[in-house]
Amino acid sequence: MTASQDAYTTSTAQDAPDLRRRTVRNYDGKNGSLTKVYEETDDKKYQRPQSSIFQTLDEYEFLLAPLVFTLISFFTRMYKIGLSPIVTWDEAHFGKFGSHYLKREFYFDVHPPLGKMLVGLSGYLANYNGSFEFKSGDTYPNEVNYTFMRLFNSTFGALCVPVAYYTARELNLRRPAVWLVTLMVLCENSYATISRFILLDSMLLFFTFTTVLCWARFHRLQKQSFTPEWFLWLFLTGISIGCVTSVKWVGLFCTALVGLYTTEDLWNKFGDLELPKVEFASHFAARVVGLIVAPLMVYMFSFYIHFLVLENTGPGDAQMSSLFQANLKGTEVGKDSPLEIAYGSRITLKNMGYGGGLLHSHVQTFPEGSQQQQVTCYHHKDANNDWFFYPNRDSPEYNPEADVKFIADKDVLRLIHSQTGRNLHSHTVSAPVTKADLEVSAYGNTTIGDEKDHWTVEVVSDAASRDRSKIRTLTTSMRLRHTALGCYLRAGNVNLPQWGFKQIEVTCVKENKPRDVYTHWNIESHWNEKLPAGDPGSYKSPFFRDFMHLNVAMMTSNNALVPDPDKQDDLASQFWQWPILNVGLRMCSWDDSVVKYFLLGNPLVYWGSTVSLFSFGLIVFWYLIRWQRGYQELTFPDIDHIHYAGIYPVVGWVLHYLPFVAMARVTYVHHYYPALYFAILTMGFVLDWVTRPLARGNKRIEWAIFGTLYVAVGALFWLFRAVVFGMQGNHKQWAHLRWFDTWKISD
């Protein structure tokens, strides 16, 4: 396995596969010493002439092979795709989100919008009007062309196959290994199954695959810096990063892989003393623009289109700022609300922090601490969000018949919960979760209470006016300081336990940080019969503020997706089960009348790729030991090949797998699918490396090894084809596919 046998490089030198090197003597070394040089010889001189048809096939293999693989891929992803007429698994979520785009209704979800906009596009192309609710298990009505929408999604899954082929080529694997990697992606049952439904996973996988391809091609062009092709693949890498991140945040792991490569590449260039500083600065600037600015622009543009299309009020309004909601068509936020706030006004108070909710209370009490009535932040419209502004206890009692008195900056007042009549209250009791802060509760009533019910208004800014003699609906940003304790009302992104219904914790924070947006509040809705209606919705919310607000809200909701100890989720699985294919996932009901689908991988693909990860570690360990003992059998091209075609796929697997080990959120088998691709690439490299001696020896043995693997991978896909194309009838007939008790196919 030396360079004299195979000149493995990551440059264009590999583009001449029929050239090999021959050692000849030369006396051009220092002081006339004997040195080794390598003379390229043409193997074709020693080969038997091939017939023209085989020469043509060999010459155009890079077009014909991926074409054949792609045609088969479209078959495996689309055959009988419309067999099941019911809403299957997460189609209930993503189909519904696509409907919101068609109805242009604003909604909220934990994932970025690109994939869901593509789902909406598929519905638009299918002439679907967005009226179906996509309830899990419901039968699709005739007006919903669900088959076309599934076909649209499956196209992304099918195109993963040719992308995998060209990626393996760019990683400098030999033809047998390239075909094996491609076939493993093609015949991976879980990839084929999940690509057949209205989900985001096929898009996530496709953009993950394209990111790796663009990165690999960009690396191959490292010696052609600043050429048009180099710039093209640099920016294609950045655009692909932006796309994969805009589908799901799992794409950030792929971004991290490219980031690590870029950091290493720039560090190596920084250490090259022969590289001019101006050229290094150019390399640095090009990567900043191509790999940071370009992905960020793609990501932000997806949100710009998201906001542009969703112009009507919808179920996700409450996650956004009050000003944003006020500008949605059909909204009730700010509608006919008086502009200035007065004592006796009924209001809802919105936290202006990213992902902030409405100040809320309910009759349930804290199980510990003061055991008084809970105060939280809640993201949905509810009568328990309503509060009244009342004068403080040192002022005359509120008289509904008296003249209107407006609330101004520095006023000391009380907030009374409209449903329970209790005062917003704080005291020297630690908050239930954030122990460094003070608890905020609801206590007493209009007559019973003390000075700890008093809050001082501190105006931060006003989008409508510089006049702080009044506070205004929607436009005034203010802080509420506890008059007695000096702390500030705050609602961060901390979720209460189940006893608090996973709502946002509200505390009184001791530190005075005027720029802490989680201590900023505004009036979202306002009712007062004595005051004229205003038009506070005429003020626009800036795009960047809305963009940041929504992303933090997504992050907060994502962090709240933790397993509920009081409920059993039969679909959830643990991270250790995925690489060993210990578990699958039922995607629908298991009734005899239902076409059943089971997310289960190809055993050889899963087990082989997992073993390859350990095998690669052994290969690296072996060469490290040999190197330490003085053996120098690896040349720089060999090390370079191991580095970029072996180590980076393993790093990609680690980046996509280990985060789920540490995550507290609920996990499912499909979370492993991006990591699986990097394990497949690792298996391709390992087999390519260990069979290299056969490439110059008996190629029949090499092809026999790979041929056996081709047949085994394809045969196992065909054996488990029913989980992909749909299982009809009684599930007992599929008992032969239940190799393990945890594969719940036939019970």
ChimeraX attribute file (.defattr): number of C-alpha atoms within 10 A of each C-alpha:
attribute: neighborCount
match mode: 1-to-1
recipient: residues
	/A:1	16
	/A:2	15
	/A:3	17
	/A:4	15
	/A:5	14
	/A:6	19
	/A:7	20
	/A:8	22
	/A:9	21
	/A:10	24
	/A:11	17
	/A:12	12
	/A:13	12
	/A:14	16
	/A:15	11
	/A:16	10
	/A:17	12
	/A:18	12
	/A:19	17
	/A:20	17
	/A:21	17
	/A:22	13
	/A:23	12
	/A:24	10
	/A:25	11
	/A:26	13
	/A:27	12
	/A:28	12
	/A:29	10
	/A:30	8
	/A:31	7
	/A:32	9
	/A:33	9
	/A:34	12
	/A:35	13
	/A:36	13
	/A:37	14
	/A:38	14
	/A:39	14
	/A:40	13
	/A:41	13
	/A:42	14
	/A:43	12
	/A:44	10
	/A:45	9
	/A:46	8
	/A:47	8
	/A:48	7
	/A:49	9
	/A:50	10
	/A:51	8
	/A:52	9
	/A:53	9
	/A:54	10
	/A:55	12
	/A:56	11
	/A:57	13
	/A:58	14
	/A:59	11
	/A:60	11
	/A:61	13
	/A:62	14
	/A:63	13
	/A:64	13
	/A:65	16
	/A:66	20
	/A:67	14
	/A:68	11
	/A:69	21
	/A:70	21
	/A:71	14
	/A:72	16
	/A:73	26
	/A:74	20
	/A:75	14
	/A:76	27
	/A:77	28
	/A:78	25
	/A:79	14
	/A:80	14
	/A:81	23
	/A:82	18
	/A:83	12
	/A:84	20
	/A:85	17
	/A:86	21
	/A:87	22
	/A:88	25
	/A:89	19
	/A:90	18
	/A:91	21
	/A:92	19
	/A:93	20
	/A:94	22
	/A:95	26
	/A:96	22
	/A:97	25
	/A:98	26
	/A:99	26
	/A:100	25
	/A:101	26
	/A:102	22
	/A:103	18
	/A:104	20
	/A:105	22
	/A:106	24
	/A:107	20
	/A:108	19
	/A:109	17
	/A:110	18
	/A:111	20
	/A:112	24
	/A:113	23
	/A:114	25
	/A:115	26
	/A:116	28
	/A:117	23
	/A:118	19
	/A:119	28
	/A:120	25
	/A:121	19
	/A:122	23
	/A:123	25
	/A:124	17
	/A:125	13
	/A:126	17
	/A:127	14
	/A:128	20
	/A:129	15
	/A:130	22
	/A:131	13
	/A:132	15
	/A:133	16
	/A:134	23
	/A:135	18
	/A:136	16
	/A:137	16
	/A:138	14
	/A:139	13
	/A:140	17
	/A:141	11
	/A:142	8
	/A:143	13
	/A:144	17
	/A:145	17
	/A:146	25
	/A:147	19
	/A:148	18
	/A:149	25
	/A:150	23
	/A:151	22
	/A:152	23
	/A:153	26
	/A:154	29
	/A:155	19
	/A:156	22
	/A:157	29
	/A:158	28
	/A:159	22
	/A:160	24
	/A:161	28
	/A:162	23
	/A:163	23
	/A:164	28
	/A:165	25
	/A:166	21
	/A:167	25
	/A:168	26
	/A:169	19
	/A:170	23
	/A:171	27
	/A:172	24
	/A:173	23
	/A:174	19
	/A:175	15
	/A:176	18
	/A:177	24
	/A:178	23
	/A:179	22
	/A:180	24
	/A:181	27
	/A:182	27
	/A:183	22
	/A:184	27
	/A:185	29
	/A:186	28
	/A:187	26
	/A:188	25
	/A:189	29
	/A:190	22
	/A:191	30
	/A:192	30
	/A:193	28
	/A:194	25
	/A:195	29
	/A:196	29
	/A:197	29
	/A:198	30
	/A:199	24
	/A:200	23
	/A:201	24
	/A:202	27
	/A:203	27
	/A:204	24
	/A:205	24
	/A:206	23
	/A:207	26
	/A:208	26
	/A:209	24
	/A:210	24
	/A:211	28
	/A:212	27
	/A:213	25
	/A:214	25
	/A:215	25
	/A:216	24
	/A:217	23
	/A:218	23
	/A:219	22
	/A:220	21
	/A:221	19
	/A:222	14
	/A:223	13
	/A:224	15
	/A:225	13
	/A:226	16
	/A:227	10
	/A:228	10
	/A:229	14
	/A:230	19
	/A:231	18
	/A:232	14
	/A:233	20
	/A:234	24
	/A:235	24
	/A:236	22
	/A:237	27
	/A:238	27
	/A:239	26
	/A:240	28
	/A:241	32
	/A:242	29
	/A:243	27
	/A:244	31
	/A:245	28
	/A:246	28
	/A:247	25
	/A:248	19
	/A:249	16
	/A:250	19
	/A:251	23
	/A:252	18
	/A:253	23
	/A:254	25
	/A:255	26
	/A:256	16
	/A:257	22
	/A:258	22
	/A:259	16
	/A:260	12
	/A:261	15
	/A:262	18
	/A:263	14
	/A:264	12
	/A:265	15
	/A:266	16
	/A:267	11
	/A:268	11
	/A:269	18
	/A:270	16
	/A:271	9
	/A:272	12
	/A:273	9
	/A:274	8
	/A:275	11
	/A:276	12
	/A:277	13
	/A:278	9
	/A:279	13
	/A:280	15
	/A:281	13
	/A:282	13
	/A:283	16
	/A:284	18
	/A:285	12
	/A:286	17
	/A:287	21
	/A:288	14
	/A:289	15
	/A:290	21
	/A:291	24
	/A:292	18
	/A:293	17
	/A:294	22
	/A:295	25
	/A:296	20
	/A:297	14
	/A:298	21
	/A:299	22
	/A:300	19
	/A:301	15
	/A:302	21
	/A:303	22
	/A:304	16
	/A:305	13
	/A:306	20
	/A:307	20
	/A:308	10
	/A:309	17
	/A:310	19
	/A:311	18
	/A:312	20
	/A:313	21
	/A:314	20
	/A:315	13
	/A:316	15
	/A:317	23
	/A:318	24
	/A:319	25
	/A:320	25
	/A:321	25
	/A:322	27
	/A:323	24
	/A:324	22
	/A:325	28
	/A:326	26
	/A:327	20
	/A:328	20
	/A:329	15
	/A:330	14
	/A:331	15
	/A:332	14
	/A:333	26
	/A:334	26
	/A:335	16
	/A:336	16
	/A:337	26
	/A:338	23
	/A:339	23
	/A:340	23
	/A:341	25
	/A:342	24
	/A:343	19
	/A:344	23
	/A:345	22
	/A:346	23
	/A:347	24
	/A:348	25
	/A:349	23
	/A:350	28
	/A:351	30
	/A:352	24
	/A:353	23
	/A:354	25
	/A:355	26
	/A:356	29
	/A:357	30
	/A:358	29
	/A:359	23
	/A:360	27
	/A:361	26
	/A:362	17
	/A:363	14
	/A:364	13
	/A:365	18
	/A:366	18
	/A:367	13
	/A:368	10
	/A:369	12
	/A:370	19
	/A:371	11
	/A:372	19
	/A:373	23
	/A:374	23
	/A:375	28
	/A:376	25
	/A:377	25
	/A:378	24
	/A:379	20
	/A:380	15
	/A:381	15
	/A:382	11
	/A:383	14
	/A:384	18
	/A:385	26
	/A:386	23
	/A:387	28
	/A:388	21
	/A:389	20
	/A:390	24
	/A:391	20
	/A:392	20
	/A:393	19
	/A:394	10
	/A:395	10
	/A:396	8
	/A:397	12
	/A:398	16
	/A:399	11
	/A:400	10
	/A:401	7
	/A:402	7
	/A:403	8
	/A:404	15
	/A:405	13
	/A:406	16
	/A:407	23
	/A:408	19
	/A:409	17
	/A:410	15
	/A:411	17
	/A:412	23
	/A:413	23
	/A:414	24
	/A:415	25
	/A:416	25
	/A:417	28
	/A:418	18
	/A:419	14
	/A:420	17
	/A:421	17
	/A:422	24
	/A:423	28
	/A:424	24
	/A:425	26
	/A:426	28
	/A:427	18
	/A:428	13
	/A:429	14
	/A:430	19
	/A:431	24
	/A:432	21
	/A:433	15
	/A:434	17
	/A:435	11
	/A:436	14
	/A:437	22
	/A:438	24
	/A:439	28
	/A:440	28
	/A:441	25
	/A:442	25
	/A:443	23
	/A:444	18
	/A:445	15
	/A:446	17
	/A:447	11
	/A:448	10
	/A:449	15
	/A:450	13
	/A:451	16
	/A:452	18
	/A:453	27
	/A:454	28
	/A:455	28
	/A:456	21
	/A:457	20
	/A:458	20
	/A:459	21
	/A:460	15
	/A:461	16
	/A:462	18
	/A:463	15
	/A:464	14
	/A:465	12
	/A:466	10
	/A:467	11
	/A:468	17
	/A:469	14
	/A:470	19
	/A:471	27
	/A:472	27
	/A:473	29
	/A:474	32
	/A:475	23
	/A:476	23
	/A:477	23
	/A:478	24
	/A:479	24
	/A:480	23
	/A:481	24
	/A:482	25
	/A:483	17
	/A:484	14
	/A:485	18
	/A:486	16
	/A:487	21
	/A:488	27
	/A:489	25
	/A:490	28
	/A:491	29
	/A:492	22
	/A:493	24
	/A:494	16
	/A:495	21
	/A:496	18
	/A:497	15
	/A:498	11
	/A:499	11
	/A:500	18
	/A:501	11
	/A:502	16
	/A:503	21
	/A:504	26
	/A:505	25
	/A:506	30
	/A:507	28
	/A:508	28
	/A:509	24
	/A:510	17
	/A:511	11
	/A:512	12
	/A:513	11
	/A:514	14
	/A:515	9
	/A:516	14
	/A:517	19
	/A:518	22
	/A:519	25
	/A:520	26
	/A:521	27
	/A:522	26
	/A:523	25
	/A:524	26
	/A:525	24
	/A:526	28
	/A:527	21
	/A:528	17
	/A:529	12
	/A:530	14
	/A:531	15
	/A:532	11
	/A:533	17
	/A:534	15
	/A:535	15
	/A:536	25
	/A:537	23
	/A:538	12
	/A:539	15
	/A:540	14
	/A:541	18
	/A:542	10
	/A:543	14
	/A:544	12
	/A:545	12
	/A:546	18
	/A:547	16
	/A:548	15
	/A:549	19
	/A:550	23
	/A:551	17
	/A:552	18
	/A:553	22
	/A:554	20
	/A:555	16
	/A:556	20
	/A:557	18
	/A:558	14
	/A:559	17
	/A:560	19
	/A:561	14
	/A:562	13
	/A:563	14
	/A:564	12
	/A:565	8
	/A:566	7
	/A:567	7
	/A:568	9
	/A:569	11
	/A:570	8
	/A:571	14
	/A:572	15
	/A:573	19
	/A:574	14
	/A:575	20
	/A:576	13
	/A:577	15
	/A:578	22
	/A:579	23
	/A:580	16
	/A:581	21
	/A:582	19
	/A:583	23
	/A:584	23
	/A:585	21
	/A:586	19
	/A:587	16
	/A:588	18
	/A:589	15
	/A:590	20
	/A:591	12
	/A:592	13
	/A:593	10
	/A:594	18
	/A:595	22
	/A:596	25
	/A:597	25
	/A:598	25
	/A:599	21
	/A:600	27
	/A:601	31
	/A:602	25
	/A:603	19
	/A:604	18
	/A:605	29
	/A:606	22
	/A:607	15
	/A:608	18
	/A:609	25
	/A:610	20
	/A:611	16
	/A:612	22
	/A:613	22
	/A:614	12
	/A:615	16
	/A:616	21
	/A:617	13
	/A:618	12
	/A:619	14
	/A:620	15
	/A:621	12
	/A:622	12
	/A:623	16
	/A:624	13
	/A:625	11
	/A:626	14
	/A:627	13
	/A:628	10
	/A:629	9
	/A:630	9
	/A:631	11
	/A:632	11
	/A:633	13
	/A:634	16
	/A:635	15
	/A:636	12
	/A:637	17
	/A:638	19
	/A:639	15
	/A:640	16
	/A:641	21
	/A:642	22
	/A:643	13
	/A:644	19
	/A:645	23
	/A:646	25
	/A:647	19
	/A:648	19
	/A:649	25
	/A:650	24
	/A:651	18
	/A:652	25
	/A:653	25
	/A:654	16
	/A:655	20
	/A:656	25
	/A:657	22
	/A:658	12
	/A:659	13
	/A:660	18
	/A:661	11
	/A:662	9
	/A:663	12
	/A:664	13
	/A:665	13
	/A:666	17
	/A:667	19
	/A:668	17
	/A:669	23
	/A:670	19
	/A:671	17
	/A:672	18
	/A:673	22
	/A:674	24
	/A:675	25
	/A:676	26
	/A:677	26
	/A:678	26
	/A:679	28
	/A:680	27
	/A:681	32
	/A:682	31
	/A:683	28
	/A:684	28
	/A:685	27
	/A:686	22
	/A:687	21
	/A:688	22
	/A:689	20
	/A:690	11
	/A:691	19
	/A:692	17
	/A:693	16
	/A:694	14
	/A:695	16
	/A:696	11
	/A:697	10
	/A:698	10
	/A:699	14
	/A:700	12
	/A:701	13
	/A:702	19
	/A:703	16
	/A:704	11
	/A:705	14
	/A:706	19
	/A:707	16
	/A:708	11
	/A:709	17
	/A:710	19
	/A:711	12
	/A:712	15
	/A:713	23
	/A:714	18
	/A:715	14
	/A:716	18
	/A:717	26
	/A:718	15
	/A:719	13
	/A:720	19
	/A:721	18
	/A:722	18
	/A:723	25
	/A:724	29
	/A:725	25
	/A:726	18
	/A:727	21
	/A:728	19
	/A:729	15
	/A:730	15
	/A:731	16
	/A:732	11
	/A:733	12
	/A:734	17
	/A:735	13
	/A:736	11
	/A:737	15
	/A:738	13
	/A:739	11
	/A:740	11
	/A:741	11
	/A:742	13
	/A:743	20
	/A:744	16
	/A:745	27
	/A:746	15
	/A:747	11
